[in-house]
Amino acid sequence: MPQFPKPSWWIIIGLSVVILLTILLVLSPLLLVYSEKPQKSDAILLLVGPVTKARRQYANELLDTGYGKVLLIPAFNQALDRNGRRIPWNFSKEKKRKDYTAAPQSENRIRGAELSTLLCPYMEDTHRELLRGRKMMEALDIHSVIIVSSPYHLRRIKFISEHVFEHYPVTMHFTPTPYGPQPAKLWWTDRDQRWWVLNEWIKLIWFFIYSPFCNR
């Protein structure tokens, strides 16, 4: 019976890496995509982006069908009622709102001051939108919200939201728009799909790097 040479350790490692990368290649959209059914809430929070029109269309539908009373668009600094009229939110009530932010320990604050100065100016736009959205919700006393974006952004948005609203009592539902680009099964064969998968992973990794050092 012929004797076959045992594969060397580097061949085993190489094959393992190839198998792992292949699995990640196939599963990447499944790991990034996140979806929940909408539930009746105080507000709909719309995050803007390259397909804002498609997201706005779905947010308006949710508002019109009674899933929310107010449409919040933090990027445009707008709070709108069901008739499209602006609701002022920069009023005195905001100054009297409760402080839901847990005070960091002094040692941690001193230790992370330099990293905060270095990293936080490069905070993601989505993160900034959600921070603005939280201020709007505090001012309007909103404690339940449906967050609308594109399906392939919502996993990252969920992580950011959990960070931003960690000390604020709110019920959140993450609902993707059914309009606009949708994840494809053979995503690696499409240039645009390849770009958003790569882009989402880069943004997600960057968020986990800087977020511990940036104030909520």
Beta strands, then each sheet from edge to edge (+ up, - down):
strand 1: 43-46
strand 2: 70-73
strand 3: 78-80
strand 4: 144-149
strand 5: 171-176
sheet 1: 3+ 2- 1- 4- 5-
end
